[in-house]
């Protein structure tokens, strides 16, 4: 069988310049064996460039990438043995699903019997047993996505790179495929490096998330850490929603769902910290989004669980806002 | 009448004059030729029977087909590498190369054939140079043989080979080649297993185009072949102008027409012709 290295990827001082423009700027990152790591950022933040350098499709301007201690910076893409699911899948249109999935083994000149057994296993993993002889053009978007995944995993790569693999799917299907991806990751234990600009995907799937901005890493951490303890204004607003409070000792981030609305006289979850008037109420079923104009500072956004809503909230109402100690997180910078 | 008017979309009225023109001046003469081939000099299939009787005719047809196949092969081979080079150059270089290609399109076939005459003749540039340098003692026979005809025809056909291939290659999704390399295939493997199959519609389109165009080649074989390499088109012209056997000429013309149609029909058995002419990969 193909040897399976540890899959511990180390990125040191990695940069990529296009002319004078630095798409990736001095990135340090350790990717642990078997983890699901997401590179999250708006378009132009350098996340895809970083992925393409890891895959070997882009030359490195400065820095190094090592796999289990050995530098792979000078290895061509075909020697790196990283699986990759491309944006738009990039399936081979003239080959059947079976030949697509078996391609990596076939170019490695594996015996036919081994390829067949392995492909059958992959078809089962992605539940496409009945589609083995179809061409990619005869499959739905979701099925194509699964073929791309099976093709990338067929040669047991230590690391799987995924470049916005769900971008082409509709929202409902996307949630379903997220579950499947997570499940497959759990079962095979390969290191996943996942690029997306969708914060919900990043939160729900990853072990760790890397938030990128302007070619550099903004913050790295588990989804919980990033959501509960953002260190910058950018991180707080890109991952989830946040209110920002300017206080004498600095800027604070406060998530909308951590604020309690109460009438002027009733008590909240904590001491009353702000008073204001409701300027708008938007009903979303399970929750309502309320905007409160306060005397001092920007309007505050509050998410109220519908079931806890003791009194109907209407525009113009005067309300008190309270939150628990520690709900507002101090930010180190913008 | 009103139902007819309902069925005829107004767009048809626009093309109607041209349609009439085509029927009158294109289909008409073709039918006339087909008629001639079975009526001149006497009604019957005598003209077609000559195919089996005359050795000369069989030899000419074989020469024609052989030259067409060799021309097609080398034109597409060279055209493929040119198109490949163009697709993988910077936009600037690509438009320069396209301009050069089109310039050679615009130069008359006569001019190009006579240029070859000057280059390839016994006292031509190439032979004079080789003789002067002492590399050869006798001038190489480039002309008045099949080699000369092939050089001239391939040179003329290369731009025709490049264009369908270029369209085909430009429509390819290069991420697919990246995917192949990512899966461990070398550049050579990627070319043979992915790139070449995906450019098959372009290869078929340019082969078909060149083979059909070569079948009717007249000027180049006449000049560079120096009367020694007789292809169908030249033979037809001799029958028309010299021996005045219009029936034989019409029969050969009809044969060429049916040959082309049969070729198209054969291709359509293997792939949708629309994809060939559209140059798309789907």
HADDOCK unambig.tbl for C-alpha pairs under 7 A between the chains (distance, minus, plus):
assign (segid A and resid 77 and name CA) (segid B and resid 181 and name CA) 6.16 0.50 0.50
assign (segid A and resid 77 and name CA) (segid B and resid 182 and name CA) 5.54 0.50 0.50
assign (segid A and resid 78 and name CA) (segid B and resid 181 and name CA) 4.70 0.50 0.50
assign (segid A and resid 78 and name CA) (segid B and resid 182 and name CA) 5.02 0.50 0.50
assign (segid A and resid 78 and name CA) (segid B and resid 183 and name CA) 6.38 0.50 0.50
assign (segid A and resid 78 and name CA) (segid B and resid 184 and name CA) 4.11 0.50 0.50
assign (segid A and resid 78 and name CA) (segid B and resid 185 and name CA) 5.96 0.50 0.50
assign (segid A and resid 78 and name CA) (segid B and resid 186 and name CA) 6.45 0.50 0.50
assign (segid A and resid 79 and name CA) (segid B and resid 184 and name CA) 6.17 0.50 0.50
assign (segid A and resid 81 and name CA) (segid B and resid 184 and name CA) 6.58 0.50 0.50
assign (segid A and resid 82 and name CA) (segid B and resid 182 and name CA) 6.83 0.50 0.50
assign (segid A and resid 83 and name CA) (segid B and resid 182 and name CA) 6.78 0.50 0.50
assign (segid A and resid 83 and name CA) (segid B and resid 183 and name CA) 6.69 0.50 0.50
assign (segid A and resid 84 and name CA) (segid B and resid 182 and name CA) 6.91 0.50 0.50
assign (segid A and resid 90 and name CA) (segid B and resid 175 and name CA) 5.67 0.50 0.50
assign (segid A and resid 90 and name CA) (segid B and resid 176 and name CA) 4.65 0.50 0.50
assign (segid A and resid 90 and name CA) (segid B and resid 179 and name CA) 6.52 0.50 0.50
assign (segid A and resid 91 and name CA) (segid B and resid 176 and name CA) 6.37 0.50 0.50
assign (segid A and resid 92 and name CA) (segid B and resid 176 and name CA) 6.44 0.50 0.50
assign (segid A and resid 104 and name CA) (segid B and resid 183 and name CA) 4.86 0.50 0.50
assign (segid A and resid 104 and name CA) (segid B and resid 184 and name CA) 6.03 0.50 0.50
assign (segid A and resid 107 and name CA) (segid B and resid 184 and name CA) 6.87 0.50 0.50
assign (segid A and resid 107 and name CA) (segid B and resid 185 and name CA) 5.65 0.50 0.50
